[in-house]
């Protein structure tokens, strides 16, 4: 449907029923009919802990900011978050690729074997030359193992020994701290927060300076300020990434009563090796945590749709803890419980409780609000006025998809 204008609460309720927007176009996949079911996914921003790949991305960006080290792109590196750079989120086409760019998956890496004479590898040889070399050179008799060197050990045994040494060291530190308690050491055992990883290793005068600016952008969502809301207010924003005074990326965000919803991101291709898609998602999660301090009910980060049947789109499930929206009960289910079901079938009812139903299911079609000839009226009055209007099935489908609550708030235009 096309949205001329919409309150942030209306859109919050819609995305909690599987809707998304692309500009002013608002749409909802029919999950049991589409070939690739798209499940709404949200991350618990307050409990989020970055994975190893996330930490690697943050360190990579920080090295660039502090020292100017631009990483070399690799085909198999950063797979966890790379797709977000082109599909973060709906309705946005990825930028055209350089026609001269080589797909590294088609290039074989041929390395010299240990037996290859690398000094003469460029000189052509014949079978006869090879035969002469093998007959002319006679190997020297071996001396056997050096008794002065330690015996070779399995890597598994070495790791086990190091782990035991670390545990013993921790126990010794615990004993010494109990005798001479030190407040500084107690905090060192706590895992670093996302914010600490973002600013880690950044000096006071880094080589590059990254800044963020936010501006309201064109959207059907009405900008709104609330006493218990964030200082920036609710609505749609452009979050601009400025590097040394040059804009390098723009993320479009919807700030709603209960969440920050990521719409999409676009960035300068010169900085693609920095994995800005992954980096921007981490910054947006940190931004959600910042807003939650101002508005306690705003605690989720929505990443759009999770498509389990498409391997390239599964990366969104690695921003955990996260939930998927059940397409039948419209309740949230932890993703760990959903994946076994989705491995069996692309479409699945995610809520295991068969009695759990849609709390906002359509019950009274006559109470659906419509806008007809500049007049707001319930559908029952509109149908009487039109004397048996033939659009009942269409209105009923609309109301069942948006739910009874939204259907009694949103005005459905009727010509």
C-alpha positions as CSV (number, residue, x, y, z in Angstrom):
1,X,0.0,0.0,0.0
2,X,1.1,3.6,-0.5
3,X,1.3,5.6,2.6
4,X,0.7,9.4,2.3
5,X,1.4,10.0,6.0
6,X,1.7,7.7,9.1
7,X,2.4,8.1,12.8
8,X,5.5,6.4,14.2
9,X,3.2,4.3,16.5
10,X,1.2,3.1,13.5
11,X,4.4,2.0,11.7
12,X,5.7,0.4,14.9
13,X,2.6,-1.8,15.0
14,X,2.8,-2.6,11.3
15,X,6.4,-3.8,11.4
16,X,5.4,-5.9,14.4
17,X,3.0,-7.6,12.0
18,X,5.6,-8.2,9.3
19,X,5.3,-5.0,7.3
20,X,8.3,-2.9,6.0
21,X,8.6,0.3,4.0
22,X,10.7,1.4,1.0
23,X,10.2,5.1,0.8
24,X,6.4,5.6,1.1
25,X,5.7,2.2,-0.3
26,X,4.7,-0.2,2.6
27,X,4.5,-3.9,1.9
28,X,4.1,-7.3,3.6
29,X,5.2,-10.6,2.1
30,X,2.6,-13.4,2.0
31,X,4.8,-15.8,3.9
32,X,3.0,-19.0,3.0
33,X,3.0,-18.2,-0.7
34,X,6.4,-16.5,-1.5
35,X,9.3,-18.7,-2.6
36,X,11.6,-17.1,0.0
37,X,9.8,-16.4,3.2
38,X,11.0,-13.2,4.9
39,X,10.9,-13.1,8.7
40,X,11.0,-9.9,10.5
41,X,14.1,-9.9,12.8
42,X,15.0,-7.8,15.8
43,X,18.1,-7.7,18.0
44,X,18.0,-7.1,21.8
45,X,20.4,-4.2,21.7
46,X,21.0,-4.0,25.4
47,X,22.2,-7.6,25.6
48,X,24.1,-7.6,22.4
49,X,27.7,-8.9,22.4
50,X,29.8,-8.6,19.2
51,X,31.0,-11.9,17.7
52,X,34.6,-12.5,16.6
53,X,33.8,-11.3,13.1
54,X,32.2,-8.1,14.5
55,X,35.3,-7.4,16.7
56,X,37.5,-8.0,13.7
57,X,35.6,-5.4,11.7
58,X,35.7,-2.9,14.5
59,X,39.5,-3.4,14.9
60,X,40.0,-3.1,11.1
61,X,38.2,0.3,11.0
62,X,40.0,1.5,14.1
63,X,43.4,0.6,12.6
64,X,42.4,2.7,9.5
65,X,41.3,5.6,11.6
66,X,44.3,5.6,13.9
67,X,47.1,4.6,11.5
68,X,45.6,4.9,8.0
69,X,46.0,1.1,7.3
70,X,43.5,0.3,4.5
71,X,42.9,-3.5,4.4
72,X,43.3,-5.4,1.2
73,X,40.0,-6.9,0.1
74,X,39.7,-10.7,0.1
75,X,36.9,-12.7,-1.5
76,X,36.4,-14.9,1.5
77,X,36.8,-12.3,4.3
78,X,34.0,-10.7,6.1
79,X,31.3,-12.9,4.7
80,X,29.3,-12.5,7.9
81,X,28.4,-8.9,7.2
82,X,29.2,-8.1,3.7
83,X,25.7,-8.6,2.2
84,X,24.4,-5.8,4.4
85,X,26.4,-3.4,2.3
86,X,24.1,-4.0,-0.7
87,X,20.8,-5.1,0.9
88,X,20.7,-3.1,4.0
89,X,17.7,-2.8,3.4
90,X,14.7,-3.3,1.0
91,X,14.2,-1.6,-2.3
92,X,17.8,-0.5,-2.8
93,X,19.9,-1.7,-5.7
94,X,23.6,-2.2,-5.1
95,X,25.9,0.2,-6.9
96,X,27.3,-0.9,-10.3
97,X,30.4,-2.9,-10.0
98,X,33.7,-2.1,-11.7
99,X,33.7,-4.2,-14.9
100,X,37.4,-4.8,-14.4
101,X,37.1,-6.2,-10.9
102,X,38.2,-9.8,-10.7
103,X,36.1,-12.4,-8.9
104,X,38.7,-14.1,-6.8
105,X,36.6,-17.3,-6.6
106,X,37.7,-17.9,-10.2
107,X,41.4,-17.5,-9.6
108,X,43.4,-20.4,-8.4
109,X,46.4,-19.8,-6.2
110,X,49.3,-21.9,-7.5
111,X,52.0,-22.0,-4.8
112,X,55.4,-23.7,-5.3
113,X,55.6,-27.1,-3.5
114,X,58.4,-27.6,-1.0
115,X,60.3,-29.7,-3.6
116,X,60.2,-27.0,-6.3
117,X,63.4,-25.2,-7.1
118,X,62.1,-21.6,-6.9
119,X,65.2,-20.0,-8.1
120,X,65.0,-21.8,-11.5
121,X,61.2,-22.1,-11.7
122,X,61.0,-19.8,-14.7
123,X,63.5,-21.8,-16.8
124,X,61.9,-24.5,-19.1
125,X,63.1,-28.0,-18.5
126,X,62.8,-31.2,-20.5
127,X,62.3,-34.7,-19.1
128,X,66.0,-35.4,-20.0
129,X,67.2,-32.5,-18.0
130,X,65.2,-33.7,-15.0
131,X,66.6,-37.2,-15.3
132,X,70.2,-35.8,-15.4
133,X,69.5,-33.7,-12.3
134,X,68.2,-36.7,-10.3
135,X,71.2,-38.9,-11.3
136,X,73.8,-36.3,-10.7
137,X,72.7,-35.4,-7.2
138,X,73.2,-38.0,-4.4
139,X,71.6,-37.3,-1.1
140,X,73.9,-37.1,2.0
141,X,73.3,-39.7,4.7
142,X,71.0,-38.5,7.4
143,X,72.1,-37.9,11.0
144,X,68.7,-38.7,12.5
145,X,66.9,-36.6,15.1
146,X,68.8,-34.0,17.1
147,X,68.8,-35.3,20.7
148,X,69.3,-31.8,22.0
149,X,66.0,-30.5,20.6
150,X,62.7,-31.2,22.4
151,X,60.4,-34.0,21.1
152,X,57.6,-33.0,18.7
153,X,54.2,-32.7,20.3
154,X,50.7,-32.6,19.1
155,X,49.1,-29.1,18.8
156,X,46.1,-30.4,20.8
157,X,48.4,-31.3,23.7
158,X,50.1,-27.9,23.5
159,X,46.8,-26.0,23.6
160,X,45.7,-28.1,26.6
161,X,48.9,-27.3,28.5
162,X,48.5,-23.6,27.8
163,X,44.9,-23.7,29.0
164,X,46.0,-25.3,32.2
165,X,48.7,-22.8,32.7
166,X,46.2,-20.0,32.3
167,X,43.8,-21.5,34.8
168,X,46.6,-21.9,37.3
169,X,47.6,-18.3,36.7
170,X,44.0,-17.1,37.3
171,X,43.8,-19.1,40.5
172,X,47.0,-17.6,41.7
173,X,45.8,-14.1,40.8
174,X,42.5,-14.8,42.7
175,X,44.4,-15.9,45.8
176,X,46.7,-12.8,45.7
177,X,43.7,-10.5,45.1
178,X,41.9,-11.9,48.1
179,X,45.0,-11.1,50.3
180,X,45.6,-7.7,48.6
181,X,42.3,-6.7,47.0
182,X,42.6,-4.3,44.1
183,X,39.5,-2.7,42.7
184,X,41.1,-2.2,39.3
185,X,41.4,-6.0,38.6
186,X,37.8,-6.8,39.4
187,X,36.6,-4.9,36.3
188,X,39.2,-6.5,34.0
189,X,37.3,-9.9,34.2
190,X,34.2,-8.3,32.7
191,X,33.8,-8.7,28.9
192,X,34.2,-5.4,27.0
193,X,31.1,-3.7,25.9
194,X,30.3,-2.8,22.3
195,X,31.1,0.8,22.9
196,X,34.5,-0.1,24.3
197,X,35.3,-2.1,21.1
198,X,34.2,0.8,19.0
199,X,36.6,3.2,20.6
200,X,39.3,0.7,21.4
201,X,42.9,1.6,20.3
202,X,41.8,5.0,19.1
203,X,44.4,7.7,20.2
204,X,43.4,11.3,21.1
205,X,44.8,12.5,17.7
206,X,43.9,9.7,15.2
207,X,45.1,10.1,11.6
208,X,41.5,10.1,10.3
209,X,38.5,11.5,12.1
210,X,35.1,9.9,11.7
211,X,32.0,12.0,12.6
212,X,28.3,11.4,12.5
213,X,25.5,13.8,11.6
214,X,21.7,13.2,11.6
215,X,19.1,14.9,9.5
216,X,15.4,14.2,9.0
217,X,14.7,12.8,5.6
218,X,11.6,12.4,3.3
219,X,9.4,9.7,4.7
220,X,5.7,8.9,5.3
221,X,6.5,8.9,9.1
222,X,5.5,12.1,10.9
223,X,8.3,13.6,13.0
224,X,7.3,13.6,16.6
225,X,8.7,14.7,20.0
226,X,7.5,13.1,23.2
227,X,8.3,13.9,26.9
228,X,9.5,10.3,27.4
229,X,11.1,10.0,24.0
230,X,14.7,10.5,22.8
231,X,16.2,13.9,22.4
232,X,16.3,13.6,18.6
233,X,12.6,12.7,18.5
234,X,10.9,10.0,16.5
235,X,10.8,9.8,12.7
236,X,13.1,9.0,9.8
237,X,16.7,10.1,9.7
238,X,19.8,10.2,7.5
239,X,22.7,9.2,9.6
240,X,25.8,10.5,7.7
241,X,29.3,9.2,8.1
242,X,31.9,12.0,7.5
243,X,35.5,11.0,7.2
244,X,37.9,14.0,7.4
245,X,35.1,16.3,6.2
246,X,34.2,13.9,3.3
247,X,30.9,12.0,3.3
248,X,31.6,8.3,2.9
249,X,28.3,6.6,3.9
250,X,24.7,7.3,4.7
251,X,22.4,5.1,6.7
252,X,18.6,5.6,6.7
253,X,17.0,4.9,10.1
254,X,13.5,5.0,11.5
255,X,13.4,5.9,15.2
256,X,10.2,4.4,16.5
257,X,8.7,4.1,20.0
258,X,10.2,0.7,20.8
259,X,13.1,0.4,18.3
260,X,15.6,1.7,15.8
261,X,14.7,0.2,12.4
262,X,17.4,0.0,9.8
263,X,16.0,0.9,6.4
264,X,19.1,0.8,4.2
265,X,22.7,1.9,3.8
266,X,24.8,3.2,0.9
267,X,28.5,4.0,0.9
268,X,31.5,5.2,-1.2
269,X,33.0,2.2,-3.0
270,X,36.5,3.4,-2.2
271,X,36.0,2.2,1.3
272,X,34.3,-1.2,0.6
273,X,37.2,-3.1,2.2
274,X,36.4,-1.6,5.6
275,X,33.1,-3.6,5.7
276,X,31.0,-0.5,6.3
277,X,27.8,-2.6,6.2
278,X,28.8,-4.5,9.3
279,X,30.4,-1.5,10.9
280,X,27.3,0.7,10.4
281,X,25.1,-2.0,11.9
282,X,27.3,-2.2,15.0
283,X,27.2,1.6,15.3
284,X,23.4,1.6,14.9
285,X,23.1,-1.0,17.7
286,X,25.3,1.3,19.9
287,X,23.1,4.2,18.9
288,X,20.0,2.2,20.0
289,X,21.6,1.7,23.4
290,X,22.3,5.4,23.6
291,X,18.7,6.3,22.9
292,X,17.5,3.7,25.4
293,X,19.2,5.7,28.2
294,X,16.8,8.6,27.2
295,X,13.7,6.5,26.5
296,X,13.7,3.2,28.5
297,X,11.1,1.4,26.3
298,X,13.3,1.9,23.1
299,X,15.5,-1.2,23.4
300,X,15.4,-3.1,20.1
301,X,17.2,-2.9,16.8
302,X,15.3,-4.1,13.7
303,X,17.4,-5.4,10.8
304,X,14.5,-5.8,8.4
305,X,13.9,-9.3,7.0
306,X,15.8,-12.6,7.8
307,X,15.7,-15.0,4.8
308,X,16.8,-18.5,6.1
309,X,16.3,-20.0,2.6
310,X,19.0,-17.7,1.2
311,X,22.4,-18.4,2.7
312,X,23.7,-14.8,1.9
313,X,20.9,-13.4,4.0
314,X,21.5,-15.5,7.1
315,X,24.2,-13.1,8.4
316,X,21.5,-11.0,10.2
317,X,20.9,-13.9,12.5
318,X,24.4,-13.5,13.9
319,X,23.5,-10.2,15.7
320,X,22.4,-11.9,18.9
321,X,20.4,-12.2,21.0
322,X,17.7,-11.9,18.4
323,X,14.1,-12.9,17.7
324,X,12.0,-13.8,14.6
325,X,8.4,-12.8,14.2
326,X,6.0,-15.8,13.9
327,X,4.0,-15.3,10.7
328,X,0.8,-16.7,12.2
329,X,0.7,-15.6,15.9
330,X,2.7,-12.4,15.4
331,X,4.7,-13.2,18.6
332,X,8.5,-13.1,18.9
333,X,10.5,-16.3,19.2
334,X,14.2,-16.6,19.9
335,X,16.1,-17.4,16.7
336,X,17.8,-20.4,18.3
337,X,14.4,-22.1,18.5
338,X,13.4,-21.1,15.0
339,X,16.4,-22.4,13.0
340,X,15.7,-26.1,13.5
341,X,12.2,-25.6,12.1
342,X,13.4,-23.5,9.2
343,X,16.0,-26.1,8.3
344,X,13.1,-28.5,7.6
345,X,10.8,-26.0,5.9
346,X,11.4,-22.5,4.5
347,X,7.9,-21.5,5.8
348,X,7.0,-22.5,9.4
349,X,4.9,-21.4,12.2
350,X,7.5,-20.4,14.7
351,X,5.4,-20.3,17.9
352,X,5.3,-23.8,19.2
353,X,2.1,-23.1,21.2
354,X,-0.7,-24.1,18.9
355,X,-3.2,-22.1,21.0
356,X,-1.3,-18.9,20.6
357,X,-3.3,-16.8,18.2
358,X,-3.2,-13.3,16.6
359,X,-4.1,-10.9,19.4
360,X,-5.0,-8.2,16.9
361,X,-6.9,-10.4,14.4
362,X,-9.7,-8.8,12.5
363,X,-13.0,-9.2,14.4
364,X,-15.2,-6.3,13.3
365,X,-14.9,-5.2,9.7
366,X,-17.5,-2.5,10.1
367,X,-15.2,-0.6,12.4
368,X,-12.4,-0.2,9.9
369,X,-11.9,3.5,9.2
370,X,-12.0,4.7,5.6
371,X,-11.6,8.2,4.0
372,X,-14.3,8.9,1.4
373,X,-14.8,12.3,-0.2
374,X,-12.8,14.0,2.5
375,X,-14.9,12.4,5.2
376,X,-13.7,9.9,7.8
377,X,-16.3,7.1,8.5
378,X,-16.4,3.5,9.6
379,X,-16.6,1.0,6.8
380,X,-20.1,0.0,7.8
381,X,-21.3,3.5,7.1
382,X,-19.3,3.7,3.9
383,X,-20.9,0.4,2.7
384,X,-24.4,1.7,3.4
385,X,-23.6,5.0,1.6
386,X,-22.3,3.2,-1.4
387,X,-25.4,0.8,-1.3
388,X,-23.7,-2.5,-1.3
389,X,-20.1,-1.6,-2.1
390,X,-18.3,-4.5,-4.0
391,X,-14.9,-3.9,-2.4
392,X,-15.7,-5.8,0.9
393,X,-13.2,-8.6,0.1
394,X,-10.4,-6.1,-0.6
395,X,-11.1,-4.1,2.6
396,X,-11.3,-7.3,4.6
397,X,-7.9,-8.5,3.2
398,X,-6.3,-5.1,4.1
399,X,-7.8,-5.1,7.6
400,X,-6.7,-8.7,8.3
401,X,-3.1,-7.9,7.3
402,X,-2.8,-4.6,9.3
403,X,-4.8,-6.0,12.3
404,X,-7.9,-4.7,14.0
405,X,-6.0,-2.1,16.1
406,X,-4.3,-0.4,13.1
407,X,-7.4,-0.7,11.0
408,X,-9.3,1.4,13.5
409,X,-6.6,4.1,13.4
410,X,-5.3,4.2,9.8
411,X,-7.5,5.8,7.2
412,X,-8.0,3.6,4.1
413,X,-8.7,5.8,1.1
414,X,-11.8,4.9,-0.9
415,X,-12.5,6.7,-4.2
